[in-house]
Amino acid sequence: MKTNHPILFAVFTAIILLSACKKETNNKQKEENTPPIVLLKSNQWKVMASESILKIEGILGGSIGTVAFNTQKTGELRWYTMHSTKSNFSGQNEIILYSDGKVTKENLENSLGHGGQIKTIYGSDIWKINLSPDNMYQISNAYKNNQNININKESSRIPNWKNLQASEDGLLTSTKTSGSNSIGHFHYGTQQWKHNTYYGNNTVAIRYNGLTYAVSLLKNMDTKGISIYVETDSMIKKPDSQIPSLFTIYYPMKELKLIDIGSIPGFIMHATLYNDNLFIVTDNYQSSNTQYSVYKINLTQLSASLIQAPTWNKPFGLGISDILYNQTMIEVDDEGNLYVVEVRTENQKPSYSIRKYLAKGGSEIILKEDEIIQYTHIQAIKYFNGKLHAAISYKEKMPEDNTYTYHLQIIAMK
């Protein structure tokens, strides 16, 4: 008798697909049926959003880490996480908290445009940017409404940029030298790059009133103080030394004001813009008197002042990201109060807390170690909607072998 191979293959394929669907459904049901776990034990904080994610991990283990905890547009706080093992990355997940308290959740693993290490909503367009896994100083993919857009042609001409950050209308890239530097801006509306140059170091690049600004806290230079630069339309077209038909085009920035505020210790850790006021936090960890410094720069009045310079109470775990301000363990609010995630390790077990340094002086622990259950991680903090928010996570071992539930919560001060 002749065997009908196509029919057997179709049956076999259907069984595989049915099994896969059943497994996926069972995992989804397990996630939905997983009882909520109480991570927070403080009446001064409130859970704003939560999600439990079931993962099966092998001998390599795994963890969920924060890729972005930042605003994607006004009124929307985005928490983008990714599950990883020692061999791969998977399980991209997104929670969006809105200023009215609403929450949306999405699994991004199989979505077009991936998750987007930077995600910005510009007008009616959604832009997602991913860095290259092989070269952290190169953009691997840019997506506009899930359509791949090549923006690397011009960005490759930015000389040795070391930092990438989001702005409300595009991307900012910046170099990091002790003298001549550049800030590249890619505008989502025009889809064009503009390369701005200035002289300074220890600099914050921002977009303000539709223009690119550089605020440089001059360090290890003859001139002391804070210098404020703004972009111009004075174009310089420089021919290539080997191929004269090729040109490098850049725009020298204009120095608006040099503010003599004396010597500025430390290096910039974080910066946040609230309306006209830019707050910059520096870290003088190389000094014998280790301390933070919080500066307030008004971009309308072109003024600057030192708000506070508290000394450290405890060490903390601050990671320096190649995407600036996308996620951070340190934050400053619109009054100059400073918030720092502190980590204390005992017997190789970390305990987390959050300390607030008041602009008027002094400090206080606003989230104590015993106010979240043991082994809960504070992954990032962000001042949003007039309150400090924190992204926290807890990994729970399930009865099944190599099965874990990751409990993710966004909490906010009341």
Buried (B, 14 or more C-beta within 10 A) or exposed (E): EEEEEEEEEEEEEEEEEEEEEEEEEEBEEBBEEBEEBEBBEBEEBEBBBBBBBBBEBEEEEBBBBBBBBBBBEEEBBBBBBBBBBEEEBEBBBBBBBBEEEEBEBEBBBEBEBBBBBBBBBBEEEBBBBBBEEEEEBBBBBBBBEEEEBEBBEBBEBBBEBBBBBBBBBBBBBBBEBEEEBBBBBBBBEEBEBBBBBBBBBBBBBBBBEEBBBBBBBBBEBEEBBBBBBBBEEEEEEEEEEEEEEEEEEBBBBEBBBBBEBEEBBBBBBBBBBBEEBBBBBBBBBEEEEEBBBBBBBBBEEEBBEBBBBBEBEEEBBBEEBEBBBBBBBBBBBBEBBBBBBBBBEEEEEBBBBBBBBBBEEEBEBBBBBEBBBEBBBBBBBBBBBEBBBBBBBBBBEBEEEEBBBBBBBBBBBE
